[in-house]
Amino acid sequence: MRTDGRSASPVHDPGPSGLAVDGAESRLGLELPTGNDAAAVAGCGRRTRPDGLFSAVISNQRTAITLLQIPIVLHVALNLTLTARTAAERAVFDSTKTADIEALRPYWGMNKRRVLGGHYDATLQLRGRIEVETLIYTLLVEAGRVDPGPVLRDIDAGQFDTVMLPFDVTAGPKPTWLNAEVTPLPKAQLDAVRAHYRLVKHLDGAFLNGNYIYEPNRD
């Protein structure tokens, strides 16, 4: 704090980290970046009384109120930008997602007794529950924490009316772009789908290559 015979400035230099407003507000940690020293002094130093920023606000000094409005304006501007972006994304993508789910209804709706696949939006909206969460199931099977036998036997027996995969399992090995986080099923289960199911439909959808719909072979 400088007191060289002139009126004391309400701004003091706490060190290289920046400026802090004197008084009660300095104890609250109200700091400004060093690059804004001149703006802070010009904004409130010339007219704000030495007893602090809050006193200036109470006494309706416009310079102090203007300084306080800066973070509020930034906060409002940021939130308005994010809100506009979210609204635009929903306007564009919601109709597309709705159309994708409706296209899945004949294969994924309640007319099917059991389904197996990782399209969570369609499963929850068309069926209300997920029987096998394929991502977690695959990770647990590969970690040796879950017995793969029951699901594997149901696939072999054609117990799932529909199986949905993000690629054509009958065309060969799974694509190289699949990784541990998006692998739809363990290898043994994929082999069982290849052996006992046939591809009946390929639809656009959330997966990179769309949705590949399989139903049991009825030989």
C-alpha positions as CSV (number, residue, x, y, z in Angstrom):
1,M,0.0,0.0,0.0
2,R,1.5,3.3,-1.0
3,T,1.0,6.3,1.2
4,D,3.3,9.0,-0.1
5,G,1.3,12.0,1.0
6,R,-1.3,11.7,-1.7
7,S,-4.6,10.1,-1.2
8,A,-4.2,6.4,-0.7
9,S,-5.0,4.2,-3.6
10,P,-7.5,1.4,-3.0
11,V,-5.3,-0.9,-5.0
12,H,-2.2,-2.5,-3.7
13,D,0.3,-4.9,-5.3
14,P,0.4,-8.3,-3.4
15,G,3.3,-9.5,-5.5
16,P,4.0,-10.9,-9.0
17,S,0.7,-12.8,-9.1
18,G,-1.4,-9.7,-9.7
19,L,-3.5,-7.0,-8.1
20,A,-5.9,-7.2,-5.2
21,V,-8.4,-4.7,-4.1
22,D,-7.7,-3.3,-0.6
23,G,-10.0,-3.8,2.4
24,A,-12.5,-6.5,2.9
25,E,-12.4,-7.5,-0.7
26,S,-8.7,-8.3,-0.6
27,R,-9.3,-10.8,2.2
28,L,-11.8,-12.5,-0.1
29,G,-9.1,-13.0,-2.7
30,L,-10.5,-10.7,-5.4
31,E,-7.4,-10.6,-7.7
32,L,-6.8,-9.3,-11.2
33,P,-4.2,-10.5,-13.6
34,T,-1.0,-8.3,-13.8
35,G,-1.8,-7.4,-17.4
36,N,-5.0,-5.6,-16.2
37,D,-3.2,-3.3,-13.7
38,A,-3.8,-0.2,-15.7
39,A,-7.4,-1.0,-16.4
40,A,-8.1,-1.8,-12.7
41,V,-6.5,1.5,-11.5
42,A,-8.3,3.5,-14.2
43,G,-11.6,1.7,-13.6
44,C,-11.9,2.1,-9.8
45,G,-8.7,3.6,-8.4
46,R,-9.4,7.2,-9.2
47,R,-12.9,7.5,-7.8
48,T,-13.3,4.6,-5.3
49,R,-12.8,5.6,-1.7
50,P,-9.9,4.0,0.3
51,D,-12.2,2.1,2.6
52,G,-12.9,-0.5,-0.1
53,L,-14.8,-1.7,-3.1
54,F,-17.9,-2.7,-1.1
55,S,-18.2,0.8,0.3
56,A,-18.0,2.1,-3.2
57,V,-20.8,-0.2,-4.3
58,I,-23.0,0.9,-1.4
59,S,-22.4,4.5,-2.2
60,N,-23.4,3.9,-5.8
61,Q,-20.1,4.7,-7.4
62,R,-20.4,3.6,-11.0
63,T,-16.8,2.7,-11.6
64,A,-16.9,0.0,-8.9
65,I,-20.2,-1.4,-10.2
66,T,-18.8,-1.5,-13.7
67,L,-15.8,-3.5,-12.5
68,L,-18.0,-6.0,-10.8
69,Q,-20.1,-6.5,-14.0
70,I,-17.2,-7.8,-16.0
71,P,-17.3,-11.4,-14.7
72,I,-21.1,-11.4,-14.7
73,V,-21.2,-10.4,-18.4
74,L,-18.6,-13.1,-19.3
75,H,-20.6,-15.7,-17.4
76,V,-23.9,-14.7,-19.1
77,A,-22.2,-14.6,-22.6
78,L,-20.6,-18.0,-22.1
79,N,-23.9,-19.6,-20.9
80,L,-25.9,-18.1,-23.8
81,T,-23.4,-19.4,-26.3
82,L,-23.5,-22.9,-24.8
83,T,-27.3,-22.8,-24.7
84,A,-27.5,-21.8,-28.3
85,R,-25.1,-24.5,-29.3
86,T,-27.1,-27.2,-27.4
87,A,-30.4,-26.1,-28.9
88,A,-28.9,-26.1,-32.4
89,E,-27.5,-29.6,-32.0
90,R,-30.8,-31.0,-30.6
91,A,-32.7,-29.4,-33.5
92,V,-30.4,-31.1,-36.0
93,F,-29.8,-34.5,-34.4
94,D,-33.0,-35.3,-32.5
95,S,-35.1,-35.8,-35.7
96,T,-32.3,-38.0,-37.1
97,K,-32.1,-40.1,-34.0
98,T,-35.9,-40.5,-33.9
99,A,-36.0,-41.7,-37.4
100,D,-33.2,-44.2,-36.7
101,I,-35.0,-45.6,-33.7
102,E,-38.3,-45.9,-35.6
103,A,-36.5,-47.8,-38.4
104,L,-35.3,-50.3,-35.7
105,R,-38.8,-50.8,-34.2
106,P,-39.7,-53.9,-36.3
107,Y,-36.5,-55.7,-35.2
108,W,-36.0,-54.2,-31.7
109,G,-39.5,-53.5,-30.4
110,M,-41.6,-55.5,-27.9
111,N,-42.7,-57.8,-30.6
112,K,-39.3,-59.5,-30.1
113,R,-38.9,-61.6,-27.1
114,R,-35.2,-61.2,-26.5
115,V,-32.6,-59.0,-28.2
116,L,-28.9,-58.6,-27.9
117,G,-26.9,-55.5,-28.9
118,G,-25.4,-52.2,-27.8
119,H,-27.8,-49.6,-29.1
120,Y,-28.8,-48.3,-25.7
121,D,-31.1,-45.5,-26.8
122,A,-33.2,-47.8,-29.0
123,T,-33.2,-50.5,-26.3
124,L,-34.4,-48.2,-23.5
125,Q,-37.0,-46.4,-25.7
126,L,-38.4,-49.4,-27.5
127,R,-38.1,-52.0,-24.7
128,G,-37.5,-50.2,-21.4
129,R,-34.7,-52.5,-20.2
130,I,-31.4,-53.9,-21.2
131,E,-30.9,-57.6,-20.8
132,V,-27.2,-57.7,-21.5
133,E,-25.1,-54.6,-21.4
134,T,-22.7,-55.7,-24.1
135,L,-19.7,-53.4,-23.4
136,I,-19.5,-54.2,-19.7
137,Y,-20.3,-57.9,-20.4
138,T,-17.5,-58.1,-22.9
139,L,-15.0,-56.5,-20.6
140,L,-15.9,-58.7,-17.7
141,V,-15.7,-61.9,-19.8
142,E,-12.3,-61.0,-21.1
143,A,-11.1,-60.2,-17.6
144,G,-12.3,-63.6,-16.4
145,R,-14.9,-62.2,-14.0
146,V,-18.1,-63.4,-15.7
147,D,-19.0,-66.9,-17.0
148,P,-19.6,-66.5,-20.8
149,G,-21.4,-69.8,-21.0
150,P,-25.1,-68.7,-20.5
151,V,-25.1,-66.0,-23.2
152,L,-23.0,-68.2,-25.5
153,R,-25.5,-71.1,-25.2
154,D,-28.4,-68.8,-25.8
155,I,-26.8,-67.5,-29.0
156,D,-26.0,-71.1,-30.1
157,A,-29.7,-72.1,-29.5
158,G,-31.1,-69.0,-31.3
159,Q,-32.8,-67.7,-28.2
160,F,-32.2,-64.1,-29.1
161,D,-34.8,-63.0,-31.7
162,T,-32.5,-60.2,-32.9
163,V,-28.8,-59.5,-32.5
164,M,-27.4,-56.1,-33.5
165,L,-23.8,-55.5,-34.3
166,P,-21.8,-52.5,-35.6
167,F,-20.3,-54.5,-38.5
168,D,-21.1,-57.4,-40.8
169,V,-19.8,-60.4,-38.8
170,T,-20.5,-62.7,-41.8
171,A,-18.1,-60.8,-44.0
172,G,-14.9,-61.9,-42.1
173,P,-12.9,-60.6,-39.1
174,K,-14.1,-57.5,-37.3
175,P,-12.8,-54.2,-38.6
176,T,-9.5,-52.7,-37.4
177,W,-11.3,-49.6,-36.1
178,L,-13.0,-51.5,-33.4
179,N,-11.1,-51.4,-30.1
180,A,-11.5,-52.7,-26.5
181,E,-14.1,-50.0,-25.7
182,V,-16.4,-50.6,-28.6
183,T,-16.0,-54.3,-29.2
184,P,-19.6,-55.5,-29.3
185,L,-19.2,-59.0,-28.0
186,P,-16.4,-61.5,-27.1
187,K,-14.9,-63.5,-29.9
188,A,-16.6,-66.7,-29.0
189,Q,-20.0,-65.0,-29.1
190,L,-19.3,-63.3,-32.4
191,D,-18.3,-66.7,-33.8
192,A,-21.6,-68.1,-32.6
193,V,-23.6,-65.3,-34.2
194,R,-21.7,-66.0,-37.5
195,A,-22.6,-69.7,-37.3
196,H,-26.2,-69.5,-36.2
197,Y,-27.6,-66.2,-37.4
198,R,-28.1,-64.5,-40.8
199,L,-28.0,-60.8,-41.7
200,V,-31.5,-59.5,-42.5
201,K,-31.1,-55.8,-42.5
202,H,-28.5,-53.0,-42.6
203,L,-29.7,-49.7,-41.3
204,D,-28.1,-46.3,-40.8
205,G,-27.5,-45.6,-37.1
206,A,-25.3,-44.5,-34.3
207,F,-22.5,-46.9,-35.2
208,L,-19.8,-45.9,-37.6
209,N,-21.0,-48.4,-40.3
210,G,-24.6,-48.4,-39.2
211,N,-26.6,-51.2,-37.5
212,Y,-26.4,-54.8,-38.8
213,I,-29.5,-56.7,-37.8
214,Y,-29.2,-60.5,-37.5
215,E,-31.9,-63.1,-36.9
216,P,-31.6,-66.8,-36.1
217,N,-31.2,-69.3,-39.0
218,R,-34.5,-71.2,-39.4
219,D,-33.3,-74.3,-41.1
